[in-house]
Amino acid sequence: MSNTSSTDRGLSRRDFLTRAALVAGGAAGASVVGTTPAFATDEGVIGDWAADGSSEVALLDSRDTNASSSDGTYRELNGAAFPADDATPIAPRPIPASWDAECDICVVGAGGGGLNAAARAAQLGAEVICVEALGLHGGNAQSAGMCGILGGLSMQESKRFAFPSYPFDPKALTAWVMDEYHYAADPQLIYLIAEQGGPSLDWMASCGVQWRLGEVPVYVAPKNSTLDHHVLKMKDATDAMFNYGQRHGVEYRFQSPAQALVQDESGRIVGVVVKEKYQREVYIHARHAVILTAGGFCNNKALLERYIPTAAMGCASSYLIGGETGECFRMGLGVGADVSGFNSSASFDGGVDWQAEGGTWAHFLYDGMTQLSRQPWLTIDRCGNRLRYLDSRVAEDGANAIYALGDLATIQMANPGHRGYIVFDGRYEEYLAGFAQEHCRKLMTPDLEQIEKVPEHYRDWHHGVQDALKADVLKKRDSLEELEADLGFAPGILTEAVARWNETCERGVDDYLYPMPPEWLHPVSTPPFYGCRIGGNLYSTKAGLLINAKMQVVGVDGKPISGLYAGWHTAGGACGENSYIGDPILGSLMGDVGLAFCGGYLSGSAAVKHEMAGA
Ligand SMILES: Cc1cc2nc3c(=O)[nH]c(=O)nc-3n(C[C@H](O)[C@H](O)[C@H](O)COP(=O)(O)OP(=O)(O)OC[C@H]3O[C@@H](n4cnc5c(N)ncnc54)[C@H](O)[C@@H]3O)c2cc1C
């Protein structure tokens, strides 16, 4: 691995995007679920929010739970709001007397990573069974908008784009990004992503995915999507990969969550136990390998607390509404796997604290309340200090527009008590148009292009805000004093912060270290008054099973676990340790969904190469 050159060492993430002529276009994470996913919702199983996250949970009133653990941290996570709350390893099963199904390679998960792993292994000659917990393919990946990629994709040649300099050199990219990761990552793994990211997306194109390059050449999106973030959909890509897998003989088994790995006496992983249709245990013999590509654990409270405490404290919600319950990670732990990427995750701003009011932890990204919370309101921490706002208007500053989404999350997560508080008054609707926030901060209105892809309830942002008011997540009070008490502030904190803010508004010039532009200075003076507790909105866990550059899961003894492979996000380590937002491009070197695609391609390739000699 070459060392970072002196020229490159000085480049920040913003510099590189500015250099990439970032003047217009979309953002990673700027996407929408096409329709409410038809995820499996059998009673008492993964994805059954009614059973798992009841709004009837007995909770302390929010005024008593204001980020107030005895050590000052935000620890009052409401376990019942999460669909999973268990960090214990899942023990492997011994070989059964007889198997129910046979294949060369069993892929667990049919989302962004799993579809690629299955298709790639089948293309290379393996007989593949792919098991999926939900009732359809695509996972959360189908809701994503864009992949990020910093070079090496053939389409980027047309713009002569590569970072840190053209032509593309994966060693130079690795050197730069290791610096961004503060060297807390495995350089071999990072090099693998840098080198294989482009080929993995090119390979998807050869399988039928139609890509288009964004105006910003860092981003690539499915061809039929527009660059309006509300309608960007990776579903075209996941559908194409599913179809490719079907044409090449992959047997998909839906509503069949993996429950345990099967291990032989030598310690080799030789199969998977699934609960077919959530009813009957079925043993699948994987003659050569098992690949875990079943997402991460954004929706498992106990795993978050143990492996990503920063997200457990700082995030107020998750927007990955399917899966993410972490069984596959726990299965890896059960066969002695090591963990990498400790305390790394990725979030956007504007996680709304529904769970503190007895609501569910995971919410649709475009639920209206999420967007309302992400506007430039007066925002303070629990001491009354103002929190900086980061603008996502593209015209203002292209680089900031992209990074605003992730960096504002860290601002909202890292202050005392790990929560921010937005406050506005009865005239708030008048101010929204002037804020003109972009990407997934933009409010849903019925006139938007392709609005039909949005679940009906959310086509008008007012509906989600009404839901929040009803749940008292967005608090509406007649006086500031009442709001102050009910948000859990000590007396005087909120009222004095508002008084200072109103003076600033009257002056028309903001003297704060990070001033708001004059057109955003709206006093909080007309009742009723509104307030809401916010934090990060988690979309990816980056802690996961330790893998080597062959995508093999590695045990705590430092040796690969025979027969077991993993791709991101069941694997960890893609952005090293202790990363809030998975720098450098909102999630990792390849964004978030791109990383899953790349990991699937790599693990499918590697399992065949290393376990099926002669294939
Ligand atoms: C609204 C939205 C917008 C987004 N926008 C972007 C974007 O623009 N750019 C970006 O880079 N990222 C974006 N993301 C994030 C991106 O979608 C995820 O990072 C990506 O889906 C991760 O892929 P994955 O394969 O790891 O997980 P998934 O796609 O979620 O796939 C995992 C699959 O495994 C299944 N599974 C879980 N447990 C089991 C089990 N025990 N047995 C069998 N199957 C199991 C799950 O049901 C799921 O289908 C967005 C996400 C959402 C929700």
The ligand as an SDF file (V2000), in Angstrom:
LIG
                    3D

 53 58  0  0  0  0  0  0  0  0999 V2000
  -35.5330    4.8730    2.3230 C   0  0  0  0  0  0  0  0  0  0  0  0
  -34.0860    4.4680    2.2000 C   0  0  0  0  0  0  0  0  0  0  0  0
  -33.2490    5.1920    1.3790 C   0  0  0  0  0  0  0  0  0  0  0  0
  -31.9100    4.8240    1.2500 C   0  0  0  0  0  0  0  0  0  0  0  0
  -31.1360    5.5300    0.3820 N   0  0  0  0  0  0  0  0  0  0  0  0
  -29.8570    5.1410    0.1540 C   0  0  0  0  0  0  0  0  0  0  0  0
  -29.0790    5.7700   -0.8730 C   0  0  0  0  0  0  0  0  0  0  0  0
  -29.5510    6.6250   -1.6210 O   0  0  0  0  0  0  0  0  0  0  0  0
  -27.7950    5.3810   -1.0190 N   0  0  0  0  0  0  0  0  0  0  0  0
  -27.2330    4.4110   -0.2410 C   0  0  0  0  0  0  0  0  0  0  0  0
  -26.0490    4.1220   -0.4350 O   0  0  0  0  0  0  0  0  0  0  0  0
  -27.9630    3.7560    0.7120 N   0  0  0  0  0  0  0  0  0  0  0  0
  -29.2560    4.0920    0.9160 C   0  0  0  0  0  0  0  0  0  0  0  0
  -30.0300    3.4270    1.8380 N   0  0  0  0  0  0  0  0  0  0  0  0
  -29.4130    2.3530    2.6270 C   0  0  0  0  0  0  0  0  0  0  0  0
  -29.3850    1.0450    1.8530 C   0  0  0  0  0  0  0  0  0  0  0  0
  -30.6650    0.7220    1.4150 O   0  0  0  0  0  0  0  0  0  0  0  0
  -28.8540   -0.0960    2.7080 C   0  0  0  0  0  0  0  0  0  0  0  0
  -27.6020    0.2280    3.1620 O   0  0  0  0  0  0  0  0  0  0  0  0
  -28.7480   -1.3820    1.9190 C   0  0  0  0  0  0  0  0  0  0  0  0
  -30.0130   -1.8660    1.6420 O   0  0  0  0  0  0  0  0  0  0  0  0
  -27.9670   -2.4070    2.6440 C   0  0  0  0  0  0  0  0  0  0  0  0
  -27.9770   -3.5890    1.8870 O   0  0  0  0  0  0  0  0  0  0  0  0
  -27.8770   -4.9760    2.6160 P   0  0  0  0  0  0  0  0  0  0  0  0
  -27.8240   -6.0430    1.5950 O   0  0  0  0  0  0  0  0  0  0  0  0
  -26.8010   -4.8840    3.6210 O   0  0  0  0  0  0  0  0  0  0  0  0
  -29.2500   -5.0760    3.4120 O   0  0  0  0  0  0  0  0  0  0  0  0
  -30.7190   -5.2380    2.8530 P   0  0  0  0  0  0  0  0  0  0  0  0
  -30.8860   -4.6610    1.4970 O   0  0  0  0  0  0  0  0  0  0  0  0
  -31.6480   -4.7630    3.8920 O   0  0  0  0  0  0  0  0  0  0  0  0
  -30.8490   -6.8190    2.7140 O   0  0  0  0  0  0  0  0  0  0  0  0
  -30.8030   -7.6990    3.8200 C   0  0  0  0  0  0  0  0  0  0  0  0
  -31.8450   -8.7620    3.5970 C   0  0  0  0  0  0  0  0  0  0  0  0
  -31.6260   -9.8310    4.5210 O   0  0  0  0  0  0  0  0  0  0  0  0
  -32.8610  -10.2460    5.0210 C   0  0  0  0  0  0  0  0  0  0  0  0
  -32.6510  -10.9280    6.3180 N   0  0  0  0  0  0  0  0  0  0  0  0
  -32.3640  -10.3870    7.5100 C   0  0  0  0  0  0  0  0  0  0  0  0
  -32.2520  -11.3400    8.4480 N   0  0  0  0  0  0  0  0  0  0  0  0
  -32.4550  -12.5120    7.8130 C   0  0  0  0  0  0  0  0  0  0  0  0
  -32.4580  -13.8680    8.2350 C   0  0  0  0  0  0  0  0  0  0  0  0
  -32.2450  -14.2100    9.5150 N   0  0  0  0  0  0  0  0  0  0  0  0
  -32.7180  -14.8330    7.3110 N   0  0  0  0  0  0  0  0  0  0  0  0
  -32.9640  -14.5130    6.0190 C   0  0  0  0  0  0  0  0  0  0  0  0
  -32.9730  -13.2410    5.5800 N   0  0  0  0  0  0  0  0  0  0  0  0
  -32.7200  -12.2600    6.4600 C   0  0  0  0  0  0  0  0  0  0  0  0
  -33.6530   -8.9730    5.1370 C   0  0  0  0  0  0  0  0  0  0  0  0
  -35.0220   -9.2540    5.2090 O   0  0  0  0  0  0  0  0  0  0  0  0
  -33.2440   -8.2500    3.8570 C   0  0  0  0  0  0  0  0  0  0  0  0
  -34.0770   -8.5670    2.7670 O   0  0  0  0  0  0  0  0  0  0  0  0
  -31.3930    3.7490    1.9760 C   0  0  0  0  0  0  0  0  0  0  0  0
  -32.2380    3.0050    2.8110 C   0  0  0  0  0  0  0  0  0  0  0  0
  -33.5780    3.3480    2.9150 C   0  0  0  0  0  0  0  0  0  0  0  0
  -34.4730    2.5100    3.7710 C   0  0  0  0  0  0  0  0  0  0  0  0
  1  2  1  0
  2  3  1  0
  2 52  2  0
  3  4  2  0
  4  5  1  0
  4 50  1  0
  5  6  2  0
  6  7  1  0
  6 13  1  0
  7  8  2  0
  7  9  1  0
  9 10  1  0
 10 11  2  0
 10 12  1  0
 12 13  2  0
 13 14  1  0
 14 15  1  0
 14 50  1  0
 15 16  1  0
 16 17  1  0
 16 18  1  0
 18 19  1  0
 18 20  1  0
 20 21  1  0
 20 22  1  0
 22 23  1  0
 23 24  1  0
 24 25  2  0
 24 26  1  0
 24 27  1  0
 27 28  1  0
 28 29  2  0
 28 30  1  0
 28 31  1  0
 31 32  1  0
 32 33  1  0
 33 34  1  0
 33 48  1  0
 34 35  1  0
 35 36  1  0
 35 46  1  0
 36 37  1  0
 36 45  1  0
 37 38  2  0
 38 39  1  0
 39 40  1  0
 39 45  2  0
 40 41  1  0
 40 42  2  0
 42 43  1  0
 43 44  2  0
 44 45  1  0
 46 47  1  0
 46 48  1  0
 48 49  1  0
 50 51  2  0
 51 52  1  0
 52 53  1  0
M  END
$$$$
